[in-house]
């Protein structure tokens, strides 16, 4: 008769800071959260690319700063492209088939 309780096989990452059961899948709410968060990042980037220029109190200061320093649109488009590349890689990982290591 075996009196030991069944222990699930755990896999550790980052020297034990993160543990998970072996052969576990990514939960559905996380699969849904990833695209929503990425979309929010891209929308935020393009809405506030040059600062909050339409704000009632500090918008005029942001506009003056932009006039003195110039715009950083090219840099922000590069950052946006990096976000898109990250999103494609992340979503391919999240929604792709997972192979479990032994």
C-alpha positions as CSV (number, residue, x, y, z in Angstrom):
1,X,0.0,0.0,0.0
2,X,1.4,3.4,-1.1
3,X,0.8,6.1,1.6
4,X,2.7,8.9,-0.2
5,X,0.4,11.6,-1.7
6,X,0.6,12.1,-5.4
7,X,2.9,15.0,-6.1
8,X,2.5,16.8,-9.4
9,X,5.7,17.0,-11.5
10,X,6.9,20.6,-11.2
11,X,9.1,22.5,-13.6
12,X,11.2,25.4,-12.2
13,X,12.3,28.5,-14.0
14,X,14.6,31.3,-12.8
15,X,16.2,29.2,-10.0
16,X,12.8,28.3,-8.5
17,X,11.2,31.7,-8.6
18,X,8.6,30.4,-11.1
19,X,7.2,26.9,-11.0
20,X,4.6,25.2,-13.1
21,X,3.2,21.8,-13.6
22,X,4.8,19.9,-16.4
23,X,2.6,19.8,-19.6
24,X,0.4,22.7,-18.5
25,X,-1.1,24.9,-21.1
26,X,-1.3,28.7,-21.2
27,X,-4.7,29.8,-19.6
28,X,-7.3,31.2,-22.0
29,X,-7.5,34.6,-20.2
30,X,-3.8,35.1,-20.7
31,X,-4.1,34.2,-24.4
32,X,-6.8,36.9,-24.6
33,X,-4.9,39.4,-22.5
34,X,-1.7,39.4,-24.7
35,X,-3.3,40.8,-27.9
36,X,-5.3,43.4,-25.8
37,X,-2.2,44.7,-24.0
38,X,-0.2,44.8,-27.3
39,X,-3.0,46.7,-29.0
40,X,-3.2,49.2,-26.1
41,X,0.6,49.7,-26.4
42,X,0.4,50.6,-30.1
43,X,-2.7,52.9,-29.6
44,X,-1.0,54.7,-26.7
45,X,2.2,55.1,-28.7
46,X,0.4,56.8,-31.6
47,X,-2.0,58.9,-29.6
48,X,0.7,60.4,-27.4
49,X,3.6,60.3,-30.0
50,X,4.4,64.0,-29.4
51,X,3.1,64.3,-25.9
52,X,-0.3,65.3,-24.5
53,X,-0.6,68.3,-26.7
54,X,-4.4,68.6,-26.3
55,X,-4.5,68.7,-22.5
56,X,-6.3,71.7,-21.1
57,X,-3.6,72.9,-18.7
58,X,-0.2,71.5,-19.8
59,X,-0.9,71.1,-23.5
60,X,0.5,74.5,-24.3
61,X,3.7,73.7,-22.6
62,X,4.0,70.4,-24.4
63,X,3.4,72.2,-27.7
64,X,6.1,74.8,-26.9
65,X,8.6,72.1,-25.9
66,X,7.9,70.3,-29.2
67,X,8.5,73.5,-31.1
68,X,11.8,74.0,-29.5
69,X,13.1,70.4,-29.5
70,X,11.5,69.1,-32.7
71,X,9.5,65.9,-33.2
72,X,10.7,62.4,-32.7
73,X,8.3,60.8,-35.1
74,X,10.9,58.7,-36.9
75,X,12.1,57.3,-33.6
76,X,8.6,56.6,-32.5
77,X,7.8,54.8,-35.7
78,X,10.8,52.6,-35.1
79,X,9.6,51.9,-31.6
80,X,6.2,51.0,-33.0
81,X,7.8,48.7,-35.5
82,X,9.7,46.9,-32.7
83,X,6.4,46.5,-30.8
84,X,4.8,44.9,-33.8
85,X,7.7,42.5,-34.3
86,X,7.5,41.7,-30.6
87,X,3.7,41.2,-30.9
88,X,4.1,38.8,-33.8
89,X,6.7,36.7,-32.0
90,X,4.7,36.7,-28.7
91,X,1.4,35.7,-30.4
92,X,3.1,33.0,-32.4
93,X,4.4,31.6,-29.2
94,X,1.1,31.9,-27.3
95,X,-1.2,30.5,-30.0
96,X,1.3,28.1,-31.5
97,X,1.7,24.4,-30.6
98,X,3.8,24.0,-27.6
99,X,6.4,21.2,-27.3
100,X,7.1,20.2,-23.8
101,X,10.7,19.5,-22.8
102,X,11.6,16.4,-20.9
